[in-house]
C-alpha cells in the first residue's frame, strides 16, 4: 500500500486488514493516532478486525494515550486488546529486538514522576497519584539477544533503574559502512549503544525516550513526547504539530525548555490564553515550566515524510529566529536553575562512589564468609555441626550486606523425605537458601564442581551429591545415591533449570528431579527465589544491593511413576515458581527440556 494512500485515508489500511483477514500487521504510533482521529463511523460500517492476532506498534515512542483510544474505538469492530503489541527495535539490529509474549494485552507501568526525573528510579506510583508517568512495556529480548541498562560509567543497573539501553545478539550490525569513528561510538565492549534511555521491570523493557531528545533541567529529566502529546490536546493547538526541545542558554549553561506549537489563531488575546493554558498543562505534566512557548502558524514545525516531528530541525529553525520571537527567561530563574544543576551532578558522583564501595564491601563480606565456612566445614566433626555452622555464616553474611529477605512458607518444608525445587538465577541463590533451609539438605550439583581444588572437598564434607549435567535420571548410580540420601532423612535440593543466565526469566525445567522424586516416593516442595539475579547477574562480577525473597509452596506428590505423571508434577511445581519468582516465562522461546 502506498504511504500516500494511508495518509490521505487511514481507513484504507483498516479495510485491507478486513478484506484479507489479516492476522499480522504493523504501524508506527502516529498511524494508530491517525486511525482514531481521521475515521468516522460511516467509513467503518461493517469493518471486522477480529482476525488480527498481532499488530505491532513500533518505530517511534508508543503513546499510552493512543493505545487506549485505539483499543476503545476499534473494540466495537472486533479488535482485541491483546492484538495491540508494543515492540522495540532499531535498524542496527535488523529492526527487531524486543517483543512481548503473543496474546498479552499492553502492560502499562505507572511510576512516580519525581523519583524518575530526579533519581532515575522507576518507582511504582500510588494508585491515586495524579502526576504519575505512564510507560508501556515493549516486551522481552528476542531469542539469543540480550539487553542491559547501564549507567554513565557503563555499569549495569538493577531493575527499575533508568539508564542507557545497550544490546547484543546475532542480528546486531558489525558497524557503519566505511565509518570507523561512528562504529567506535556504537560498539562498547561487545555491546551496542541504542541511543535510548529505558528501564527494566519483571523482565520487560520500558523505553523512556531518546537520549538526544531528553531535556535535563535542574537535575530533572523532561520527556518531550509527553509534553508534546499533552499540549497537542489543547483546543486551538494543532494536534501532532507540537515540538519540544532543549536549547542551551550560553549565559546560564543550562537547557531552556522550548515549545513550538502550531495554531491558526491570530487574535492576540486568544493567543495569550493559549500560552497560559500551555504553561499550565506543561506544569501539570512535567512539574516544570517552559522557558519559551512559540505559537507558530500551521506547517511551521518540520516533520519527516512519515509525519513524525523533527525536533532537531525545529531547534535549528528556532535558534535561527525563524519560528518567532525568542523568549527571555527571568534572571532569577536562570540563576536558580544554574545552582540547582550542581546538585544532581554531585548526587551522580556520590551514587557511583556508593555503588563501587558496596561492591567492594560485598565481595569482602562474601569472601570472608566463604573462608570462615570452608575452615569450619573442613575441621568440624559431624554433618549436623557443619550445617549449623555454615547456616550461621550465611545468615551473618546477609545481615552484614544489609540485605532484607522476605521468607514465607518455611513451615511447608518437611523435616525429611522431600525434594525441594527452586528457580536458579544467581550464585547468590545458595547463600540465601543455606541461611533458611532447615536440617542438612542435600544440594544436587553438577559434577564439574567435584574436581575443583577448594569447592570439591568443601561440598563433599556437606554431603553434596554430584550428578551428570543435572540430568539425574540418566545415571542409575546418581539415582541410587540420591535415594540413599533421602532414606537417611535428608531433603534433596534441585535447581531443575540446570543453570542460570544473565537474562531475566524462568526457563524450562528438566524432568530428572521429578522422575527421581516419583521413583523414591518423595514429596516435591516448590520454592521461588526473588531478587538474586538483580544482586549478582550471570556473566558479571559487579554486585548490587537488592531486596531478596523466598516463597515456599505446599508439598506436591506424584500420582505415579509413569511419564505423564512426572510431567504433571513438573508442570505444577513450575507453575508455582513462575507465579512467585517475579520474572517472565521464557520457556516458550527456548527448546523444551524433556
C-alpha positions as CSV (number, residue, x, y, z in Angstrom):
1,X,0.0,0.0,0.0
2,X,1.3,3.4,-0.9
3,X,2.1,5.6,2.2
4,X,0.1,8.4,0.5
5,X,-2.9,6.2,0.3
6,X,-2.8,5.6,4.1
7,X,-2.0,9.2,5.0
8,X,-4.9,10.6,2.9
9,X,-7.4,7.9,4.0
10,X,-6.2,5.8,7.1
11,X,-9.4,3.7,6.7
12,X,-7.7,2.1,3.6
13,X,-5.3,0.2,5.9
14,X,-8.2,-1.0,8.2
15,X,-10.2,-2.2,5.2
16,X,-7.2,-4.0,3.8
17,X,-6.9,-5.9,7.1
18,X,-10.6,-6.7,6.9
19,X,-10.6,-7.8,3.2
20,X,-7.6,-10.2,3.5
21,X,-8.5,-11.4,7.0
22,X,-5.0,-10.3,8.1
23,X,-3.5,-11.8,11.2
24,X,-0.3,-9.7,11.5
25,X,0.4,-6.1,10.6
26,X,2.4,-3.1,12.0
27,X,2.5,0.7,12.2
28,X,4.3,3.5,14.0
29,X,2.3,5.0,16.8
30,X,1.2,8.0,14.7
31,X,-0.6,5.6,12.3
32,X,-2.8,4.4,15.1
33,X,-3.4,8.0,16.1
34,X,-4.5,8.9,12.5
35,X,-6.9,5.9,12.5
36,X,-8.5,7.3,15.7
37,X,-8.7,10.9,14.6
38,X,-9.4,10.6,10.8
39,X,-12.0,7.9,10.6
40,X,-15.7,8.1,11.4
41,X,-18.5,5.6,11.9
42,X,-19.8,5.9,8.4
43,X,-16.4,5.0,6.9
44,X,-16.1,2.0,9.2
45,X,-19.5,0.4,8.9
46,X,-19.2,-3.3,8.5
47,X,-15.4,-3.4,9.4
48,X,-14.2,-6.6,11.0
49,X,-10.8,-6.7,12.7
50,X,-11.3,-9.9,14.6
51,X,-8.8,-11.9,12.6
52,X,-5.9,-9.8,13.9
53,X,-3.7,-11.7,16.3
54,X,-0.9,-9.1,16.5
55,X,-0.5,-5.5,15.2
56,X,3.0,-4.3,16.1
57,X,3.3,-0.7,17.4
58,X,6.9,0.5,17.0
59,X,9.4,2.7,15.1
60,X,8.7,5.6,17.4
61,X,7.7,6.2,21.0
62,X,4.5,4.3,21.9
63,X,1.8,6.5,23.5
64,X,-0.3,5.1,26.3
65,X,-2.9,7.7,25.3
66,X,-3.0,6.4,21.8
67,X,-3.2,2.7,22.8
68,X,-6.2,3.3,25.0
69,X,-8.1,5.4,22.4
70,X,-7.4,2.9,19.6
71,X,-8.4,-0.1,21.6
72,X,-11.6,1.7,22.9
73,X,-12.6,2.9,19.5
74,X,-12.0,-0.3,17.4
75,X,-13.0,-2.9,20.0
76,X,-16.6,-2.4,18.6
77,X,-15.2,-3.6,15.3
78,X,-13.7,-6.9,16.7
79,X,-10.3,-5.6,17.6
80,X,-9.0,-7.4,20.7
81,X,-6.7,-5.6,23.3
82,X,-4.2,-8.5,23.2
83,X,-3.7,-7.9,19.5
84,X,-2.1,-4.5,20.3
85,X,1.6,-5.3,20.6
86,X,4.1,-2.5,21.6
87,X,7.5,-3.6,20.3
88,X,11.1,-2.2,20.3
89,X,13.7,-2.4,17.6
90,X,16.2,-0.4,15.6
91,X,18.0,-0.6,12.3
92,X,21.3,-1.6,14.0
93,X,19.6,-4.9,15.0
94,X,17.8,-5.8,11.7
95,X,14.9,-3.8,13.2
96,X,13.5,-6.3,15.7
97,X,14.9,-6.5,19.3
98,X,12.1,-7.0,21.8
99,X,8.6,-8.3,21.6
100,X,6.0,-9.1,24.3
101,X,4.6,-12.6,24.6
102,X,1.9,-13.2,22.0
103,X,-1.7,-12.8,23.2
104,X,-0.8,-10.4,26.1
105,X,-2.6,-7.1,26.4
106,X,-0.3,-4.0,26.7
107,X,1.3,-3.7,30.1
108,X,1.3,-0.1,31.3
109,X,3.6,0.9,34.2
110,X,2.7,3.9,36.3
111,X,5.8,5.4,38.0
112,X,6.4,8.2,40.4
113,X,7.4,11.3,38.5
114,X,9.8,12.8,41.0
115,X,11.6,9.6,41.6
116,X,12.2,9.0,37.9
117,X,13.0,12.6,36.8
118,X,15.3,13.3,39.8
119,X,16.8,9.9,40.8
120,X,16.3,7.8,37.7
121,X,14.2,5.3,39.8
122,X,11.1,3.9,38.2
123,X,9.3,3.6,41.5
124,X,5.7,2.4,41.2
125,X,3.3,5.3,41.7
126,X,0.4,5.4,44.2
127,X,-2.9,4.4,42.7
128,X,-4.3,7.9,43.2
129,X,-1.2,9.9,42.1
130,X,-2.4,12.4,39.5
131,X,1.1,13.2,38.4
132,X,2.3,9.7,37.7
133,X,4.1,9.0,34.4
134,X,3.0,6.1,32.3
135,X,5.2,3.9,30.1
136,X,4.2,0.8,28.1
137,X,6.2,-2.4,28.1
138,X,8.0,-3.3,24.9
139,X,8.4,-7.0,25.9
140,X,11.5,-9.1,26.3
141,X,14.5,-9.6,24.1
142,X,14.1,-12.0,21.1
143,X,15.8,-15.4,21.4
144,X,19.6,-15.3,21.6
145,X,19.5,-11.5,22.0
146,X,20.4,-9.6,25.2
147,X,19.5,-6.2,26.6
148,X,21.0,-4.4,29.5
149,X,20.6,-1.0,31.1
150,X,23.8,0.8,32.1
151,X,24.8,4.0,33.9
152,X,27.1,6.7,32.7
153,X,30.1,4.6,33.6
154,X,28.9,1.6,31.7
155,X,28.0,-0.4,34.7
156,X,24.8,-2.5,34.5
157,X,21.9,-1.1,36.6
158,X,19.4,-3.0,38.7
159,X,15.7,-3.4,37.9
160,X,13.7,-0.2,37.8
161,X,16.8,2.0,37.4
162,X,16.7,4.2,34.3
163,X,19.8,4.3,32.1
164,X,21.2,3.8,28.6
165,X,19.9,0.7,26.8
166,X,22.6,-1.5,25.2
167,X,22.1,-4.7,23.3
168,X,23.9,-7.6,21.6
169,X,22.9,-10.6,19.6
170,X,23.1,-12.4,16.2
171,X,21.1,-9.7,14.4
172,X,23.3,-6.8,15.5
173,X,25.3,-4.9,13.0
174,X,29.0,-5.1,12.8
175,X,29.2,-1.3,12.4
176,X,28.6,1.5,10.0
177,X,29.8,1.2,6.4
178,X,33.1,2.9,5.9
179,X,32.7,4.9,9.1
180,X,35.1,3.6,11.8
181,X,34.6,6.7,14.0
182,X,30.9,6.2,14.2
183,X,31.3,2.5,14.7
184,X,33.6,3.1,17.7
185,X,30.8,5.2,19.2
186,X,28.3,2.5,18.6
187,X,30.1,-0.6,20.0
188,X,31.4,-0.7,23.6
189,X,32.9,-3.9,24.9
190,X,30.8,-6.0,22.6
191,X,27.6,-4.2,23.5
192,X,25.9,-1.8,21.0
193,X,24.5,1.6,22.1
194,X,20.9,2.1,21.2
195,X,20.8,5.8,21.9
196,X,17.7,5.3,24.0
197,X,17.0,5.5,27.8
198,X,15.0,2.8,29.4
199,X,14.5,0.7,32.5
200,X,13.6,-3.0,33.1
201,X,10.9,-4.4,35.3
202,X,9.8,-8.0,35.7
203,X,11.7,-8.9,32.5
204,X,10.0,-6.2,30.4
205,X,11.7,-3.2,28.7
206,X,10.2,0.2,29.2
207,X,11.6,2.9,26.8
208,X,11.5,6.4,28.4
209,X,12.9,8.4,25.5
210,X,15.8,9.1,23.1
211,X,19.0,10.3,24.9
212,X,19.5,13.1,22.5
213,X,15.9,14.3,23.0
214,X,15.6,14.1,26.7
215,X,15.9,17.5,28.4
216,X,17.9,17.8,31.6
217,X,16.8,20.8,33.6
218,X,17.8,21.5,37.2
219,X,18.6,17.8,37.5
220,X,15.3,16.6,36.3
221,X,14.7,14.6,33.1
222,X,11.9,16.0,31.0
223,X,10.4,13.8,28.3
224,X,9.5,15.8,25.1
225,X,6.9,13.3,23.7
226,X,4.9,13.5,27.0
227,X,4.7,17.3,26.8
228,X,4.0,17.3,23.1
229,X,1.1,15.0,23.5
230,X,-0.4,17.0,26.3
231,X,-0.1,20.4,24.6
232,X,-1.5,19.0,21.4
233,X,-4.8,18.2,23.2
234,X,-5.4,22.0,23.9
235,X,-8.3,23.3,21.8
236,X,-6.8,25.7,19.3
237,X,-3.4,23.9,19.1
238,X,-2.9,21.6,16.1
239,X,-2.7,18.0,17.3
240,X,0.5,16.3,16.3
241,X,2.1,19.6,15.4
242,X,4.0,20.4,18.6
243,X,7.7,20.2,19.0
244,X,9.5,20.3,22.4
245,X,13.3,20.5,22.7
246,X,16.1,21.8,24.9
247,X,18.1,24.8,23.8
248,X,21.4,25.6,25.6
249,X,21.5,29.1,27.2
250,X,25.1,30.2,27.0
251,X,24.6,32.6,29.8
252,X,23.5,30.1,32.4
253,X,24.9,26.9,30.8
254,X,21.5,25.2,31.3
255,X,19.0,23.8,28.9
256,X,16.0,26.0,28.3
257,X,12.7,24.2,27.6
258,X,11.2,25.4,24.3
259,X,7.8,24.5,23.0
260,X,6.8,25.2,19.4
261,X,3.1,24.7,18.8
262,X,1.2,25.3,15.6
263,X,-2.0,27.3,15.7
264,X,-4.3,29.1,13.2
265,X,-5.3,31.6,15.9
266,X,-4.3,35.2,15.2
267,X,-6.2,37.2,17.8
268,X,-3.6,38.5,20.4
269,X,-5.8,37.9,23.4
270,X,-6.7,34.4,22.3
271,X,-3.0,33.6,21.7
272,X,-2.2,34.8,25.2
273,X,-4.8,32.4,26.6
274,X,-3.3,29.6,24.6
275,X,0.2,30.3,26.0
276,X,-1.2,30.4,29.6
277,X,-3.1,27.2,29.1
278,X,0.0,25.5,27.6
279,X,2.1,26.6,30.6
280,X,-0.5,25.2,32.9
281,X,-0.6,21.9,31.1
282,X,3.2,21.6,30.9
283,X,3.5,22.3,34.7
284,X,0.9,19.7,35.4
285,X,2.6,17.1,33.2
286,X,6.2,17.7,33.9
287,X,6.4,19.7,37.1
288,X,8.3,22.4,35.3
289,X,7.5,25.5,33.2
290,X,8.6,26.1,29.6
291,X,11.1,28.9,29.1
292,X,9.6,29.8,25.8
293,X,6.4,28.9,24.0
294,X,6.3,29.8,20.3
295,X,2.9,29.8,18.7
296,X,3.8,29.3,15.0
297,X,1.5,29.3,12.0
298,X,0.4,25.9,10.5
299,X,3.0,23.8,8.8
300,X,5.8,25.5,10.6
301,X,7.0,22.5,12.7
302,X,9.3,20.4,10.5
303,X,8.3,16.7,10.1
304,X,9.6,13.6,8.4
305,X,7.9,12.2,5.3
306,X,6.0,9.8,7.6
307,X,4.7,12.6,9.7
308,X,7.0,12.5,12.8
309,X,8.1,15.7,14.4
310,X,11.8,16.5,13.7
311,X,12.9,18.1,17.0
312,X,16.4,18.7,15.8
313,X,15.3,20.6,12.7
314,X,12.8,22.6,14.8
315,X,15.5,23.5,17.2
316,X,17.8,24.7,14.4
317,X,14.9,26.9,13.0
318,X,14.2,28.3,16.4
319,X,17.9,29.2,17.0
320,X,18.0,30.9,13.7
321,X,15.0,33.1,14.7
322,X,12.6,31.6,12.1
323,X,9.9,30.3,14.4
324,X,9.0,33.5,16.2
325,X,10.4,35.8,18.9
326,X,12.8,34.2,21.3
327,X,11.6,34.2,24.9
328,X,13.6,35.7,27.6
329,X,13.9,33.9,31.0
330,X,13.9,35.9,34.2
331,X,17.5,36.2,35.6
332,X,16.4,34.8,39.0
333,X,15.1,31.7,37.3
334,X,18.3,31.2,35.4
335,X,20.4,31.6,38.5
336,X,18.2,29.1,40.3
337,X,18.5,26.6,37.5
338,X,22.2,27.0,37.3
339,X,22.6,26.5,41.0
340,X,20.1,23.6,41.1
341,X,22.1,21.8,38.3
342,X,25.1,21.4,40.6
343,X,23.1,19.1,43.0
344,X,22.3,16.3,40.5
345,X,25.9,16.2,39.3
346,X,27.1,15.7,42.8
347,X,24.4,13.1,43.5
348,X,25.5,11.1,40.4
349,X,29.1,11.2,41.6
350,X,28.0,10.0,45.1
351,X,25.8,7.3,43.6
352,X,28.8,6.0,41.6
353,X,31.1,6.0,44.6
354,X,28.4,4.2,46.7
355,X,27.9,1.5,44.1
356,X,31.6,0.8,43.9
357,X,32.0,0.9,47.7
358,X,29.1,-1.5,48.1
359,X,30.6,-3.9,45.5
360,X,33.9,-3.9,47.4
361,X,32.1,-4.4,50.7
362,X,30.0,-7.2,49.2
363,X,33.0,-9.2,47.9
364,X,34.9,-8.6,51.2
365,X,32.0,-10.0,53.3
366,X,31.3,-12.9,50.9
367,X,35.0,-13.7,50.7
368,X,35.5,-13.7,54.4
369,X,32.3,-15.7,54.9
370,X,33.4,-18.4,52.5
371,X,36.8,-18.6,54.1
372,X,35.3,-19.0,57.5
373,X,32.7,-21.5,56.2
374,X,35.5,-23.5,54.5
375,X,37.6,-23.7,57.6
376,X,34.7,-24.7,59.8
377,X,33.3,-27.3,57.5
378,X,36.8,-28.8,56.9
379,X,37.5,-29.1,60.7
380,X,34.2,-29.6,62.4
381,X,33.1,-33.2,63.0
382,X,29.6,-34.4,62.1
383,X,27.3,-33.3,59.3
384,X,24.9,-31.6,61.7
385,X,27.5,-29.4,63.3
386,X,28.9,-28.4,59.9
387,X,25.4,-27.4,58.6
388,X,24.6,-25.5,61.8
389,X,27.9,-23.6,61.4
390,X,27.5,-22.6,57.7
391,X,23.9,-21.6,58.3
392,X,25.0,-19.1,60.8
393,X,27.7,-17.9,58.4
394,X,25.2,-17.4,55.6
395,X,22.8,-15.6,57.9
396,X,25.5,-13.3,59.2
397,X,26.6,-12.6,55.6
398,X,23.2,-11.4,54.6
399,X,22.9,-9.3,57.7
400,X,26.4,-7.7,57.0
401,X,25.3,-7.0,53.5
402,X,22.2,-5.2,54.9
403,X,20.0,-7.3,52.6
404,X,16.4,-7.6,53.6
405,X,14.9,-11.0,53.0
406,X,11.2,-11.8,53.0
407,X,10.9,-15.6,53.6
408,X,7.4,-17.1,53.6
409,X,6.1,-20.6,53.7
410,X,9.1,-22.2,55.5
411,X,6.6,-24.2,57.5
412,X,5.8,-26.2,54.3
413,X,9.3,-27.8,54.3
414,X,9.1,-31.3,55.7
415,X,11.8,-32.5,58.1
416,X,12.7,-35.4,55.8
417,X,11.8,-37.3,52.6
418,X,11.2,-34.4,50.3
419,X,12.7,-32.9,47.2
420,X,12.9,-29.1,47.1
421,X,13.0,-27.5,43.7
422,X,14.0,-23.8,43.1
423,X,14.5,-21.5,40.2
424,X,18.2,-20.7,39.6
425,X,19.0,-17.0,39.0
426,X,22.4,-16.3,40.5
427,X,25.4,-17.5,42.6
428,X,23.7,-15.7,45.4
429,X,20.9,-18.3,45.4
430,X,22.9,-20.7,47.5
431,X,23.7,-18.1,50.2
432,X,20.1,-17.3,50.8
433,X,18.9,-21.0,50.7
434,X,21.7,-22.0,53.1
435,X,20.6,-19.3,55.6
436,X,17.0,-20.5,55.6
437,X,16.7,-24.2,54.8
438,X,16.4,-26.4,57.9
439,X,18.3,-29.6,58.7
440,X,21.1,-30.9,56.5
441,X,19.8,-30.6,52.9
442,X,21.5,-32.4,50.0
443,X,22.3,-30.0,47.2
444,X,22.4,-31.6,43.8
445,X,25.3,-30.0,41.9
446,X,26.9,-30.5,38.5
447,X,29.9,-32.9,38.5
448,X,32.3,-30.3,37.3
449,X,32.4,-28.8,40.8
450,X,33.6,-32.1,42.3
451,X,37.0,-31.6,40.7
452,X,37.7,-28.1,42.0
453,X,40.5,-27.7,44.5
454,X,38.6,-25.8,47.2
455,X,35.0,-26.3,46.3
456,X,35.2,-30.0,45.8
457,X,36.3,-31.1,49.3
458,X,34.2,-28.4,50.9
459,X,31.0,-29.6,49.1
460,X,31.7,-33.3,49.8
461,X,32.0,-32.5,53.5
462,X,28.5,-31.1,53.4
463,X,27.1,-34.2,51.7
464,X,26.5,-32.5,48.3
465,X,25.6,-35.0,45.6
466,X,27.2,-34.5,42.2
467,X,25.3,-35.6,39.1
468,X,26.0,-35.6,35.3
469,X,24.8,-32.3,33.7
470,X,21.8,-32.1,36.0
471,X,20.2,-35.0,34.1
472,X,19.7,-37.0,37.3
473,X,17.5,-39.7,35.7
474,X,20.2,-40.5,33.1
475,X,22.5,-42.2,35.6
476,X,21.4,-45.2,37.7
477,X,24.3,-44.6,40.1
478,X,23.2,-40.9,40.6
479,X,19.6,-42.0,41.3
480,X,20.7,-44.6,43.8
481,X,22.9,-42.1,45.7
482,X,20.1,-39.6,45.9
483,X,17.6,-42.2,47.0
484,X,20.0,-43.3,49.7
485,X,20.4,-39.7,50.9
486,X,16.7,-39.3,51.1
487,X,16.3,-42.5,53.1
488,X,18.8,-41.0,55.6
489,X,16.2,-38.4,56.3
490,X,17.8,-35.5,54.4
491,X,15.9,-33.3,51.9
492,X,17.1,-33.1,48.4
493,X,17.6,-29.6,46.8
494,X,17.4,-29.3,43.0
495,X,17.7,-26.5,40.5
496,X,15.7,-28.1,37.7
497,X,16.5,-25.2,35.2
498,X,20.0,-26.7,35.1
499,X,21.9,-23.4,35.2
500,X,21.3,-19.7,35.2
501,X,21.9,-16.9,32.7
502,X,22.0,-13.1,32.9
503,X,18.7,-12.9,31.1
504,X,15.7,-12.5,33.4
505,X,13.1,-15.2,33.1
506,X,12.1,-18.7,34.1
507,X,13.2,-21.3,31.6
508,X,12.0,-24.9,31.2
509,X,12.5,-27.5,34.0
510,X,14.4,-30.7,33.3
511,X,12.4,-33.8,34.3
512,X,15.2,-35.6,36.1
513,X,14.5,-34.2,39.6
514,X,10.8,-35.1,39.3
515,X,11.4,-38.6,38.0
516,X,13.8,-39.2,40.9
517,X,11.3,-37.9,43.4
518,X,8.5,-40.0,41.9
519,X,10.6,-43.2,41.9
520,X,11.7,-42.6,45.5
521,X,8.2,-41.7,46.7
522,X,9.3,-38.2,47.8
523,X,7.1,-35.1,48.0
524,X,8.1,-32.2,45.8
525,X,8.2,-28.8,47.6
526,X,8.4,-25.9,45.1
527,X,10.3,-22.7,46.1
528,X,10.7,-19.4,44.3
529,X,13.7,-17.1,44.7
530,X,13.4,-13.4,44.0
531,X,16.0,-10.6,43.7
532,X,19.1,-12.7,43.5
533,X,19.6,-12.0,39.8
534,X,19.5,-8.3,40.4
535,X,22.0,-8.7,43.1
536,X,24.6,-10.6,41.0
537,X,23.6,-11.2,37.4
538,X,25.2,-14.1,35.5
539,X,28.2,-13.2,33.4
540,X,29.2,-10.2,35.6
541,X,31.0,-9.7,38.9
542,X,29.7,-6.3,40.0
543,X,27.1,-7.0,42.8
544,X,24.4,-4.6,43.7
545,X,22.1,-4.1,46.7
546,X,18.8,-5.8,46.2
547,X,15.9,-7.0,48.4
548,X,15.5,-10.7,48.3
549,X,12.5,-13.0,48.7
550,X,11.9,-16.7,49.3
551,X,8.5,-18.3,48.8
552,X,7.9,-22.0,49.7
553,X,4.8,-23.7,48.4
554,X,2.7,-26.6,49.7
555,X,4.2,-30.1,49.1
556,X,3.2,-31.9,45.9
557,X,3.1,-35.7,45.4
558,X,3.1,-37.6,42.2
559,X,0.2,-39.9,41.5
560,X,2.5,-42.4,39.7
561,X,5.9,-43.0,38.2
562,X,4.8,-43.0,34.5
563,X,5.9,-40.3,32.1
564,X,2.6,-38.4,32.2
565,X,2.5,-38.3,36.0
566,X,6.1,-37.0,36.2
567,X,5.3,-34.3,33.6
568,X,2.2,-33.2,35.5
569,X,4.3,-33.0,38.7
570,X,6.9,-30.9,36.9
571,X,4.3,-28.5,35.5
572,X,2.6,-28.0,38.8
573,X,5.9,-27.1,40.5
574,X,7.0,-24.8,37.8
575,X,3.6,-23.0,37.8
576,X,4.1,-22.1,41.5
577,X,7.7,-20.9,40.9
578,X,6.6,-18.8,37.9
579,X,3.8,-17.2,39.9
580,X,6.1,-16.1,42.7
581,X,9.6,-15.6,41.2
582,X,8.7,-12.2,39.7
583,X,10.2,-13.0,36.3
584,X,8.6,-13.7,33.0
585,X,8.1,-17.1,31.4
586,X,10.6,-17.5,28.6
587,X,10.1,-21.3,28.3
588,X,8.0,-20.7,25.1
589,X,11.1,-19.1,23.5
590,X,13.5,-22.0,24.1
591,X,13.7,-25.6,23.1
592,X,11.6,-27.7,25.6
593,X,13.7,-29.8,28.0
594,X,12.5,-33.4,28.3
